[in-house]
Amino acid sequence: MTTPQHNFHLSRRGVIRAGAMLGGAAIIRPALGQPEGQPAKGTKPVHDFKFKDDNPSRDNSPSPRFPPGEPGTHYNPVVVPNGWTLPYKVVDGVKVFHLVAEDVEHEFAPGLVANCWGYNGSTHGPVIEAVEGDRVRIFVTNRLAAPTTVHWHGVLLPSGMDGVGGLTQRTIRPGETFLYEFTLRQHGTLMYHSHHDEMTQMGMGMTGLLVIHPREPRGPRPDRDFAIMLHEWKIEAGASRPDPNEMTDFNVLTMNAKVFPATQPLIVRRGDRVRIRLGNLSAMDHHPIHLHGYYFTITETDGGVIPEAGRMPETTVLVPVGATRTIEFTADNPGDWAMHCHMTHHVMNQMGHGIPNMIGVDSAGLDERMRRLLPAYMTMGQTGMHGMTEMGMPVPPNSIPMVGGIGPYDEITMGGMFTILKVREGLADYDTDPGWYEPPEGTLALPAPPGLDPGDAPRAPAGTRSWTPAPLTRAPAAVHHARYSCPMHPEVTSDAPGRCPECGMALTGSP
């Protein structure tokens, strides 16, 4: 959702006058970006639990201080494209969840399946959803062949519940079930993941989102609240497992563990207040996520709500490794809008570094000669990567084309970390894909009609000409005095060749 912009001017006299009437601290703190919910000293906050002196998590009592937050009453549940939310039951006022760490056969897109690790049969794990002030009890059962733990990333909790193997607990051994229990003292978009042999276990998919809704929300709730985890993998063509040892050459870039064209679109009605929560537990790369057709406001990080004074309109949000970002806007521009990572290699599928640069290569006659040996041979890449969808060329087993999905007009030449925001007027429901957007007449780019061509329209500003650099001039050469010296008596030197008067040896050096 967008926030109104206010223009105001404070003069020195106005500040002094206001300070005399209201007190300087009340004016200066908001100007300095006082964190939302953190009041001036001596006053009690009313909407952010983590700053409350009587925060229910501080006494670590197993008896809940607040009733469990309920969907529909305290929050609108998040929407998880290509994913799901972990169910819970309430026992004596405590929300009880159960995570099972296990092997998972996961399909990134039709044609690309890998043996990963995850939770409760999925990679990534299901979203855990709760409310600020809830007491949560999370059982974790380990069905892997390796020890593991679960770390609650960004959650304020007792040290012994933090889930760092060897530091705050012993590991959960194969076949064991551990119990994590704590009270949620904050709200926001947080995460959970293995914190034992992190490179391997997180690289194999053992990650998930943890969404905590505010107990006392400020402002209206979003109509659509999406939760998306960003991740990267290395899966060689034909391989059946991700390679967690990779450090640089990731070739499968995912949103909720799917690559385009398998990513589920984000469907909203025109006029909806939209929130998109983005978490990044990639191994090495930050992701600049760009949304077409809109500007939005970055409202939260995993550290909490960003004060309104610190927000700016953006069209791209950088989601660092190990962090979350939440963006909000009003869906007032109907259409099919791309949302993707703006690192161009991150919208490719299974791309490798062994591809020669074929741009501009003249392959005339090459295909014909090569097909005498390889009947299906085709030279590719002379004009880029477009056309791969229509060609339908065979690919190695358990791999997919580098780019391409079928669009309403041509192929969509992207893959990987790419999805579509579909905004519609009069949407019947959110669970049915409305199909491709049909632009109103006059709003679709088409071939220029006859008689309406650029003609003599200028293609450069009048009076411009190519720039010619000034001729280079060489600085005068420095005067160099040749020096010669004796190899045996270096103190003997001369500006000209000769012999050492001490030993008679020829002086060495250069002019």
PyMOL commands that set and color helices and strands:
alter all, ss='L'
color gray80, all
select helices_A, chain A and resi 12-22+24-31+49-51+159-161+198-203+308-310+344-347+366-370+388-391
alter helices_A, ss='H'
color red, helices_A
select strands_A, chain A and resi 89-91+94-109+112-119+128-131+135-142+151-153+177-183+188-193+207-213+224-233+252-255+266-269+273-280+287-291+296-301+304-305+313-314+316-319+323-330+335-341+405-406+411-412+418-424+483-485+493-494+508-510
alter strands_A, ss='S'
color yellow, strands_A
deselect
rebuild
show_as cartoon
